[in-house]
Amino acid sequence: MQLINKDRTIVKSRFEMPELFLNTRGVIFISKMVFHLCT
């Protein structure tokens, strides 16, 4: 039960802070695109 509750808490915290999670992925994606274009 504790493991399931822990997983739900992690998922909930991710949904509560979607901007930070999406911005982090977006920055990495943009960085890769820029690096690919510059190379």
mmCIF file of the N, C-alpha and C atoms, coordinates in Angstrom:
data_MODEL
# 
_entry.id   MODEL 
# 
loop_
_atom_site.group_PDB 
_atom_site.id 
_atom_site.type_symbol 
_atom_site.label_atom_id 
_atom_site.label_alt_id 
_atom_site.label_comp_id 
_atom_site.label_asym_id 
_atom_site.label_entity_id 
_atom_site.label_seq_id 
_atom_site.pdbx_PDB_ins_code 
_atom_site.Cartn_x 
_atom_site.Cartn_y 
_atom_site.Cartn_z 
_atom_site.occupancy 
_atom_site.B_iso_or_equiv 
_atom_site.pdbx_formal_charge 
_atom_site.auth_seq_id 
_atom_site.auth_comp_id 
_atom_site.auth_asym_id 
_atom_site.auth_atom_id 
_atom_site.pdbx_PDB_model_num 
ATOM 1   N N  . MET A 1 1  ? 0.837  -1.210 0.000   1.00 0.00 ? 1  MET A N  1 
ATOM 2   C CA . MET A 1 1  ? 0.000  0.000  0.000   1.00 0.00 ? 1  MET A CA 1 
ATOM 3   C C  . MET A 1 1  ? 0.868  1.255  0.000   1.00 0.00 ? 1  MET A C  1 
ATOM 4   N N  . GLN A 1 2  ? 1.945  1.229  0.770   1.00 0.00 ? 2  GLN A N  1 
ATOM 5   C CA . GLN A 1 2  ? 2.802  2.419  0.852   1.00 0.00 ? 2  GLN A CA 1 
ATOM 6   C C  . GLN A 1 2  ? 3.409  2.757  -0.505  1.00 0.00 ? 2  GLN A C  1 
ATOM 7   N N  . LEU A 1 3  ? 3.818  1.725  -1.257  1.00 0.00 ? 3  LEU A N  1 
ATOM 8   C CA . LEU A 1 3  ? 4.433  1.939  -2.561  1.00 0.00 ? 3  LEU A CA 1 
ATOM 9   C C  . LEU A 1 3  ? 3.444  2.587  -3.527  1.00 0.00 ? 3  LEU A C  1 
ATOM 10  N N  . ILE A 1 4  ? 2.200  2.088  -3.515  1.00 0.00 ? 4  ILE A N  1 
ATOM 11  C CA . ILE A 1 4  ? 1.164  2.645  -4.392  1.00 0.00 ? 4  ILE A CA 1 
ATOM 12  C C  . ILE A 1 4  ? 0.903  4.107  -4.024  1.00 0.00 ? 4  ILE A C  1 
ATOM 13  N N  . ASN A 1 5  ? 0.775  4.392  -2.725  1.00 0.00 ? 5  ASN A N  1 
ATOM 14  C CA . ASN A 1 5  ? 0.526  5.760  -2.279  1.00 0.00 ? 5  ASN A CA 1 
ATOM 15  C C  . ASN A 1 5  ? 1.682  6.675  -2.674  1.00 0.00 ? 5  ASN A C  1 
ATOM 16  N N  . LYS A 1 6  ? 2.902  6.153  -2.590  1.00 0.00 ? 6  LYS A N  1 
ATOM 17  C CA . LYS A 1 6  ? 4.079  6.946  -2.945  1.00 0.00 ? 6  LYS A CA 1 
ATOM 18  C C  . LYS A 1 6  ? 4.043  7.290  -4.439  1.00 0.00 ? 6  LYS A C  1 
ATOM 19  N N  . ASP A 1 7  ? 3.700  6.312  -5.287  1.00 0.00 ? 7  ASP A N  1 
ATOM 20  C CA . ASP A 1 7  ? 3.620  6.546  -6.723  1.00 0.00 ? 7  ASP A CA 1 
ATOM 21  C C  . ASP A 1 7  ? 2.543  7.578  -7.042  1.00 0.00 ? 7  ASP A C  1 
ATOM 22  N N  . ARG A 1 8  ? 1.412  7.474  -6.384  1.00 0.00 ? 8  ARG A N  1 
ATOM 23  C CA . ARG A 1 8  ? 0.327  8.435  -6.621  1.00 0.00 ? 8  ARG A CA 1 
ATOM 24  C C  . ARG A 1 8  ? 0.742  9.834  -6.215  1.00 0.00 ? 8  ARG A C  1 
ATOM 25  N N  . THR A 1 9  ? 1.510  9.949  -5.137  1.00 0.00 ? 9  THR A N  1 
ATOM 26  C CA . THR A 1 9  ? 1.976  11.254 -4.688  1.00 0.00 ? 9  THR A CA 1 
ATOM 27  C C  . THR A 1 9  ? 2.920  11.865 -5.717  1.00 0.00 ? 9  THR A C  1 
ATOM 28  N N  . ILE A 1 10 ? 3.798  11.047 -6.290  1.00 0.00 ? 10 ILE A N  1 
ATOM 29  C CA . ILE A 1 10 ? 4.741  11.537 -7.303  1.00 0.00 ? 10 ILE A CA 1 
ATOM 30  C C  . ILE A 1 10 ? 3.980  12.012 -8.534  1.00 0.00 ? 10 ILE A C  1 
ATOM 31  N N  . VAL A 1 11 ? 2.987  11.226 -8.974  1.00 0.00 ? 11 VAL A N  1 
ATOM 32  C CA . VAL A 1 11 ? 2.189  11.598 -10.141 1.00 0.00 ? 11 VAL A CA 1 
ATOM 33  C C  . VAL A 1 11 ? 1.414  12.880 -9.861  1.00 0.00 ? 11 VAL A C  1 
ATOM 34  N N  . LYS A 1 12 ? 0.830  12.971 -8.653  1.00 0.00 ? 12 LYS A N  1 
ATOM 35  C CA . LYS A 1 12 ? 0.045  14.143 -8.290  1.00 0.00 ? 12 LYS A CA 1 
ATOM 36  C C  . LYS A 1 12 ? 0.925  15.392 -8.278  1.00 0.00 ? 12 LYS A C  1 
ATOM 37  N N  . SER A 1 13 ? 2.134  15.276 -7.717  1.00 0.00 ? 13 SER A N  1 
ATOM 38  C CA . SER A 1 13 ? 3.033  16.421 -7.639  1.00 0.00 ? 13 SER A CA 1 
ATOM 39  C C  . SER A 1 13 ? 3.448  16.862 -9.047  1.00 0.00 ? 13 SER A C  1 
ATOM 40  N N  . ARG A 1 14 ? 3.586  15.911 -9.961  1.00 0.00 ? 14 ARG A N  1 
ATOM 41  C CA . ARG A 1 14 ? 3.939  16.256 -11.344 1.00 0.00 ? 14 ARG A CA 1 
ATOM 42  C C  . ARG A 1 14 ? 2.795  17.005 -12.006 1.00 0.00 ? 14 ARG A C  1 
ATOM 43  N N  . PHE A 1 15 ? 1.568  16.582 -11.758 1.00 0.00 ? 15 PHE A N  1 
ATOM 44  C CA . PHE A 1 15 ? 0.413  17.251 -12.347 1.00 0.00 ? 15 PHE A CA 1 
ATOM 45  C C  . PHE A 1 15 ? 0.181  18.617 -11.710 1.00 0.00 ? 15 PHE A C  1 
ATOM 46  N N  . GLU A 1 16 ? 0.591  18.776 -10.463 1.00 0.00 ? 16 GLU A N  1 
ATOM 47  C CA . GLU A 1 16 ? 0.428  20.068 -9.795  1.00 0.00 ? 16 GLU A CA 1 
ATOM 48  C C  . GLU A 1 16 ? 1.448  21.084 -10.309 1.00 0.00 ? 16 GLU A C  1 
ATOM 49  N N  . MET A 1 17 ? 2.605  20.600 -10.786 1.00 0.00 ? 17 MET A N  1 
ATOM 50  C CA . MET A 1 17 ? 3.626  21.500 -11.326 1.00 0.00 ? 17 MET A CA 1 
ATOM 51  C C  . MET A 1 17 ? 3.929  21.132 -12.775 1.00 0.00 ? 17 MET A C  1 
ATOM 52  N N  . PRO A 1 18 ? 2.947  21.225 -13.673 1.00 0.00 ? 18 PRO A N  1 
ATOM 53  C CA . PRO A 1 18 ? 3.186  20.831 -15.067 1.00 0.00 ? 18 PRO A CA 1 
ATOM 54  C C  . PRO A 1 18 ? 4.072  21.822 -15.807 1.00 0.00 ? 18 PRO A C  1 
ATOM 55  N N  . GLU A 1 19 ? 4.015  23.091 -15.417 1.00 0.00 ? 19 GLU A N  1 
ATOM 56  C CA . GLU A 1 19 ? 4.795  24.118 -16.107 1.00 0.00 ? 19 GLU A CA 1 
ATOM 57  C C  . GLU A 1 19 ? 6.288  23.844 -15.966 1.00 0.00 ? 19 GLU A C  1 
ATOM 58  N N  . LEU A 1 20 ? 6.722  23.520 -14.753 1.00 0.00 ? 20 LEU A N  1 
ATOM 59  C CA . LEU A 1 20 ? 8.140  23.249 -14.515 1.00 0.00 ? 20 LEU A CA 1 
ATOM 60  C C  . LEU A 1 20 ? 8.582  22.019 -15.304 1.00 0.00 ? 20 LEU A C  1 
ATOM 61  N N  . PHE A 1 21 ? 7.759  20.968 -15.285 1.00 0.00 ? 21 PHE A N  1 
ATOM 62  C CA . PHE A 1 21 ? 8.091  19.726 -15.977 1.00 0.00 ? 21 PHE A CA 1 
ATOM 63  C C  . PHE A 1 21 ? 8.142  19.945 -17.492 1.00 0.00 ? 21 PHE A C  1 
ATOM 64  N N  . LEU A 1 22 ? 7.137  20.658 -18.035 1.00 0.00 ? 22 LEU A N  1 
ATOM 65  C CA . LEU A 1 22 ? 7.101  20.912 -19.478 1.00 0.00 ? 22 LEU A CA 1 
ATOM 66  C C  . LEU A 1 22 ? 8.214  21.860 -19.897 1.00 0.00 ? 22 LEU A C  1 
ATOM 67  N N  . ASN A 1 23 ? 8.485  22.890 -19.090 1.00 0.00 ? 23 ASN A N  1 
ATOM 68  C CA . ASN A 1 23 ? 9.554  23.829 -19.421 1.00 0.00 ? 23 ASN A CA 1 
ATOM 69  C C  . ASN A 1 23 ? 10.904 23.131 -19.454 1.00 0.00 ? 23 ASN A C  1 
ATOM 70  N N  . THR A 1 24 ? 11.134 22.212 -18.520 1.00 0.00 ? 24 THR A N  1 
ATOM 71  C CA . THR A 1 24 ? 12.402 21.490 -18.489 1.00 0.00 ? 24 THR A CA 1 
ATOM 72  C C  . THR A 1 24 ? 12.564 20.662 -19.761 1.00 0.00 ? 24 THR A C  1 
ATOM 73  N N  . ARG A 1 25 ? 11.517 19.963 -20.166 1.00 0.00 ? 25 ARG A N  1 
ATOM 74  C CA . ARG A 1 25 ? 11.574 19.155 -21.388 1.00 0.00 ? 25 ARG A CA 1 
ATOM 75  C C  . ARG A 1 25 ? 11.689 20.062 -22.605 1.00 0.00 ? 25 ARG A C  1 
ATOM 76  N N  . GLY A 1 26 ? 10.988 21.173 -22.583 1.00 0.00 ? 26 GLY A N  1 
ATOM 77  C CA . GLY A 1 26 ? 11.015 22.115 -23.705 1.00 0.00 ? 26 GLY A CA 1 
ATOM 78  C C  . GLY A 1 26 ? 12.398 22.709 -23.896 1.00 0.00 ? 26 GLY A C  1 
ATOM 79  N N  . VAL A 1 27 ? 13.047 23.080 -22.795 1.00 0.00 ? 27 VAL A N  1 
ATOM 80  C CA . VAL A 1 27 ? 14.388 23.662 -22.865 1.00 0.00 ? 27 VAL A CA 1 
ATOM 81  C C  . VAL A 1 27 ? 15.374 22.639 -23.424 1.00 0.00 ? 27 VAL A C  1 
ATOM 82  N N  . ILE A 1 28 ? 15.268 21.392 -22.978 1.00 0.00 ? 28 ILE A N  1 
ATOM 83  C CA . ILE A 1 28 ? 16.153 20.334 -23.480 1.00 0.00 ? 28 ILE A CA 1 
ATOM 84  C C  . ILE A 1 28 ? 15.905 20.117 -24.970 1.00 0.00 ? 28 ILE A C  1 
ATOM 85  N N  . PHE A 1 29 ? 14.631 20.099 -25.381 1.00 0.00 ? 29 PHE A N  1 
ATOM 86  C CA . PHE A 1 29 ? 14.283 19.889 -26.788 1.00 0.00 ? 29 PHE A CA 1 
ATOM 87  C C  . PHE A 1 29 ? 14.822 21.021 -27.655 1.00 0.00 ? 29 PHE A C  1 
ATOM 88  N N  . ILE A 1 30 ? 14.625 22.266 -27.217 1.00 0.00 ? 30 ILE A N  1 
ATOM 89  C CA . ILE A 1 30 ? 15.102 23.435 -27.966 1.00 0.00 ? 30 ILE A CA 1 
ATOM 90  C C  . ILE A 1 30 ? 16.629 23.409 -28.046 1.00 0.00 ? 30 ILE A C  1 
ATOM 91  N N  . SER A 1 31 ? 17.274 23.062 -26.929 1.00 0.00 ? 31 SER A N  1 
ATOM 92  C CA . SER A 1 31 ? 18.739 22.998 -26.904 1.00 0.00 ? 31 SER A CA 1 
ATOM 93  C C  . SER A 1 31 ? 19.253 21.977 -27.919 1.00 0.00 ? 31 SER A C  1 
ATOM 94  N N  . LYS A 1 32 ? 18.598 20.818 -27.996 1.00 0.00 ? 32 LYS A N  1 
ATOM 95  C CA . LYS A 1 32 ? 19.011 19.794 -28.953 1.00 0.00 ? 32 LYS A CA 1 
ATOM 96  C C  . LYS A 1 32 ? 18.792 20.268 -30.387 1.00 0.00 ? 32 LYS A C  1 
ATOM 97  N N  . MET A 1 33 ? 17.667 20.942 -30.645 1.00 0.00 ? 33 MET A N  1 
ATOM 98  C CA . MET A 1 33 ? 17.384 21.442 -31.988 1.00 0.00 ? 33 MET A CA 1 
ATOM 99  C C  . MET A 1 33 ? 18.414 22.488 -32.408 1.00 0.00 ? 33 MET A C  1 
ATOM 100 N N  . VAL A 1 34 ? 18.722 23.409 -31.505 1.00 0.00 ? 34 VAL A N  1 
ATOM 101 C CA . VAL A 1 34 ? 19.695 24.461 -31.811 1.00 0.00 ? 34 VAL A CA 1 
ATOM 102 C C  . VAL A 1 34 ? 21.072 23.848 -32.059 1.00 0.00 ? 34 VAL A C  1 
ATOM 103 N N  . PHE A 1 35 ? 21.446 22.900 -31.213 1.00 0.00 ? 35 PHE A N  1 
ATOM 104 C CA . PHE A 1 35 ? 22.742 22.228 -31.366 1.00 0.00 ? 35 PHE A CA 1 
ATOM 105 C C  . PHE A 1 35 ? 22.804 21.492 -32.702 1.00 0.00 ? 35 PHE A C  1 
ATOM 106 N N  . HIS A 1 36 ? 21.699 20.846 -33.090 1.00 0.00 ? 36 HIS A N  1 
ATOM 107 C CA . HIS A 1 36 ? 21.644 20.098 -34.345 1.00 0.00 ? 36 HIS A CA 1 
ATOM 108 C C  . HIS A 1 36 ? 21.755 21.055 -35.535 1.00 0.00 ? 36 HIS A C  1 
ATOM 109 N N  . LEU A 1 37 ? 21.093 22.205 -35.450 1.00 0.00 ? 37 LEU A N  1 
ATOM 110 C CA . LEU A 1 37 ? 21.131 23.180 -36.545 1.00 0.00 ? 37 LEU A CA 1 
ATOM 111 C C  . LEU A 1 37 ? 22.511 23.820 -36.658 1.00 0.00 ? 37 LEU A C  1 
ATOM 112 N N  . CYS A 1 38 ? 23.151 24.079 -35.528 1.00 0.00 ? 38 CYS A N  1 
ATOM 113 C CA . CYS A 1 38 ? 24.458 24.749 -35.528 1.00 0.00 ? 38 CYS A CA 1 
ATOM 114 C C  . CYS A 1 38 ? 25.574 23.801 -35.950 1.00 0.00 ? 38 CYS A C  1 
ATOM 115 N N  . THR A 1 39 ? 25.403 22.516 -35.721 1.00 0.00 ? 39 THR A N  1 
ATOM 116 C CA . THR A 1 39 ? 26.468 21.564 -36.040 1.00 0.00 ? 39 THR A CA 1 
ATOM 117 C C  . THR A 1 39 ? 26.553 21.328 -37.548 1.00 0.00 ? 39 THR A C  1 
# 
